[in-house]
Amino acid sequence: MNALDEEKWMYEKFWCLLNDKQLMRVFEKFGPAAFRRSSVLEGFENFIKAHKFAGETVCEIGTLKGLTAVVLARYFKRVVTVDILDDEQKYEIARMLGINNIKFINVDDDYEKAAVLATYGFDAAYIDGDHTHDTESDFALVRRCGQVLMHENWSAQPSVLRLVGGLSNIVAGGKFALWRDK
């Protein structure tokens, strides 16, 4: 990446942060570490808006600090987010922001994740879990909903690229890809 591209990249990340009051509150209280490994500063909300990714209930795989769940809560009446890694800050962030339509579920392994997801109905899914090992299995767990948004659609995550490349009805932009069955 050359200096001009790097500057543009940084500007876009800061612009996402500066224009979002909730995310700025998180930044002010928890600092930049809260945003590490989060897709919220990569055009996540812009992609959601542009492709009308919204509905009643969204299932998210991969919670970490819960920042994408915070954004998803703006577009869905209910967010059910599942993760194998439990990060205590996600609860504090949701409480601080007064968000009460997110259900955080922690599981011990992929088997429990599958069992839990089988009990929930949802009309959309966002998968951003362990891309190296679980991309295809996570997609298989949620594809029944008919619209799945995926993060990490780029060369550093070949498993996501392979999955997206094998699907039809894909819209992609940045590191995001949205599959719809119709």
N, C-alpha and C positions, 0 to 999 in steps of 0.2 A: 504494500500500500504506500503510495507516495504521500508527501506532506499535504497536498491539497485534498486528497481523498480522506486522509486521516482527520483533517480539520472538519470536513463536511460530516464525517461519521460522528465526531464528538459533538458538533453543533446539533445534529438531529437527536442525539441521545439527551442532551441538555434541554432541548426544546420540548421533548416529550415530558420531561420532569417538570420544567418550569411552568408549563401550561396545565398542570393537573394538581389541583389543590390537595386532594387526598394523598397523592404520591409525595408531594412536597412536605406534608405533615409527617409522613413516614421518614423521609430523608432527614428532616430537622430533628426527629427524636432518635432515630436509629443509625443515621449516617449512611455513607455509601455502601457499606458492607451488606445492608439489607437488600441491595439491588444486584448483588453478585449472582450470576447465573439466572437472572430473571429476564424474561422476554418483554417485559413492559416497556423497556426503553428501546426496543427494536421495531417500533411501529405496530405493536400488537393491537392497540385500540383503533388505529387508523385502518388496519386490515379488517377488523371486525365490522367497523362502520361501512366501509366500502363494499363489503360482500354480504351485508345484512345478516350477520351471524348472530341470531337472537332467538328467543323462544321461552318456553316454560321452565324446563330443567336442563341444565348442562352438567355433564359428568367431566371432571378434570382428573387426569392421571398425572401426578407429579405436582406437588403443592409447594414444597420448600417453605418460603416465608409467607406464602399466600397472596402475593401481589397480583398475580394473574387472576386469582379468584376474586380479588377486590374489583378488578376491571370487569370481569365476567358478570359480577353481581349487578352491574349497571344495565346489562342487556338481557338478563334472565331472571325470572322470578325466584329461582332456586339454583344454587350451585352446590353440587356434591363433589368434593375433592378428596382423592384417595392418594396416599403416599406410604411408602415403606419406611422412609426416613421421617421421624417426627421432630419438627423444629418448633420449639415452644413460642418463638416470637410470632408465629402466625396467629395465635389466639390473641395475643396482646395487640397486634396490629388491627385485627378485625374489631376488637373491643374499642380501641382508641378511636377508630373511624366511625363507630356506631353502626356497623354493618351486621345485620342479623339474618341474612338469607343465605349464609354459607354454612354448610355442614362439613366439618373436617372429620375424615375417617383415616385412622392409622391402621395399617395392617403389617403383619410380620413377614409375609413373603408373597410371591406371585400367586400361589394357590389360594391364599386368603383373599387377595385382591380380586381374583376371578369369582370367588364365592360371593363376596360382598356386592360386586357389580351386577351379578346375576339377579340380585334381589331388588334392584332399582330400575325404575322406568325413567328414561330421559330422551329428549328430542334432539340433542346435540352433544358433541364431545370435543374436548381439547386434550390432545395427548402430548405430554412433554415430560415423560418419565425417563427411564434408562434407555436411551436410544441405541446404545451399543448392543444390548441383549434383548430388549423387550419391544422393539418397534412393531414387529409383525404380530406378536401375541397381544399387545395392547390394542392394536387396530382391530384384531379379531374379537376382542372383548366388547368393543363399543360400536362397531360398524352397523349393528342392527338399528341404530337410531337414525341413520340416513344422512347425517352430515357430521363430518369429522375434520376438525382443524388440527393441523400438525405443525409443530415447531421444529427447527433445525433442518430444514430442507435446503442443504448446501453441501459442498464437497467434503467438509470436515465430518459429516455424518452420513457415510455411504449407505447405511441401512435404511435411513429415511429416504434418501434419493432413490434407492431401488424400489421401495414400496410405492412411492409417489409415481415413479416411472412406469410401474405396472398397472396403474389404475387409470380409468377413464373418468371423465367429468371432474377434472381437477382445475382449480384456479390457483396460481402460485404468484407470490410476490415477496421480495426480500427473502427471509428465512422461513416464510410461512407457506403452507399449502392447504387448501380447503377442498375436501372431497364431498360431493353430494351424489346420492344414488340416482338422482333424476336430473 
